[in-house]
Amino acid sequence: MAQQNQSDALVLFGATGDLAYKKIFPSLQAMVKGGRLDVPVVCVAKEAWTLEQLKVRACESIEKHGGGVDSQAFGRLSSLLRYVPGDYTTGQVYDDLHQILGNASHPLCYLAIPPSLFPIVVEGLGCSGCAAGARVVVEKPFGRDLESAQSLNRTLHSVFDERSIFRIDHYLGKETVRNVLFFRFTNSFLEPIWNRNFVQSVQVTMAEDFGVGGRGKFYEEVGAIRDVIQNHILQVIALLAMEPPVGPDDDALRDEKVRVLKSIRPPAQDSVIRGQFHGYRNEQGVAADSQVETYAALRLFLDSWRWQDVPFYIRAGKCLPVTATEVMVTLKPPPQRCFSGKEIPMGEPNHFRFRLSPEVEIAIGATVKAAGALMTEQLELYACRDPKTLQEPYDLLLGAAMAGESLVFSRQDEVEAAWRIVDPILRELPAVHAYEPGTWGPREADELIAPHGSWQNPR
Ligand code: BG6
C-alpha cells in the first residue's frame, strides 16, 4: 500500500560518487523534465566542493550518461540542488543536513555509498533527528550472504521501520520486467497453461557481451552469483512463477514473491556450473589465480503444486556473444503426430519469449503450415515489441520511493529468501571452468541442461 506522504526533499549521500554520476543525476533531469521532481535535492559527500562544482559534475554526468543536457530541465534541477560537504563519521554533517532540510517532514535519504558506511550514516541520521518521518533507499548488494544481509537489515531497522526502507534492485524498475507481471495477471488465457501440466521448462539468460569494465576489484568480491543471480534473476523467476496476489496492495504481491522464493530448492553442487572467461585474470584488481566466476548456470526446481518437476535453468555471464536478457517458457509438445510427410516434424513446442533487455519484446512461438508446401514453419506472434523502454529504471524507482510506493522494491524477507537459495552454493563453491570470450560459456553448462534439451540463445 502506498504511504500517504510524498517526500518533500531528496537527500543524496555519495553525491560525488560513481552511482550518482552514472545513474542518479541523469534520472533527476528526466524526473524534472517529466514534472516528477520539484523538491530540494540535498547532495552530501565528503569532498570539500562548492555548490558550483557539484553543478558542473551533475552537468557532465547528464552529458555523458543522460542523453545530453536539456537546458530548461537542467536549469530547474540546478535551482533545486544544495550541497552539504562533510565527514560521515562526525555529527557536524548531520547537523548541517538537518538545518538545510528545514521544515521538510518526509525526506527521502538515498545511500549511494559503500555498504560498509551504512551503519555510520544510518546512526548519524537517527541521532541528529534527520530520520524522523524520513525514508531511506539502499542499493544492492544487500549483504554478501544471508548472515550479512540480516545484519544489514538490523542496522536499517535500528532507525527506520520496514515500510520506510526502499531496497533498489534496478531490474524491478525495468518496464520489461514489470510487463512480465502485467502480462501474466491481466490476461486470462495464460493462467490455465501456466503450470507443470503444460510447461516443459523455463530458461532465463542474462548475457553481456562485455567484461568487468574496470570493475575488477569490485567483481572479485562478488562474482556472477552474488552480482546478478541472487537479485535480478531470482526476482525475475519470482515474477514468472508466483501465484496471483490476493489483492492490489504492495504487500500482497510481495507476499507471493516470498512464497515462491521459499519454494525454490537450493541447488545441489552438480546443478551449478561456474565459468570464468579467458583474460579475466589480467584485469586490473583481479588476482592472478582468481577463482571468481564471471559466468554461472543453475538448474533449479520449485517445490510447489504449480511447478513440481519443471526445470528452471538460469544463466548469467560476461563476455558472451550478445547483450540480452531473455526468458523462454517452453510448453510441452503436441501429444500426437496428425500429419504425414517427412518435412513435417512431430510438432515443435510452443513458447513464450520475454526479451527483458535491451529491447522490450513479448512473443509467442507457434507453428503454421508453410504456404504452398506440405511443411511447417515456426513463427512468433508479438504481443509487444519496442526498440527501447520508455522510462529508465532509476527514474521510475526514485519517483516510486518518493511517493512511498514499495511495490517495486525488495522487502527484507524477499532478500533473505533469495540468499537462502544461493548461500549453500557460496559456502561450497564448485570448480570454475574456463571459457573463451565471445562464446556461450563453458561446455559443462551444455551438459547441465542436456537432460532437458539445450540452451535457447538470445539473438
Ligand atoms: C548490475 C550488475 O546490477 O546489473 C552489473 O552489477 C550488470 O554487473 C548490470 O552489468 C546489468 O544491468 P542492465 O540494466 O544493464 O541489464
Residues whose N, C-alpha, C, O or C-beta is under 5 A from the ligand:
A	BS01	BG6	D227 S357
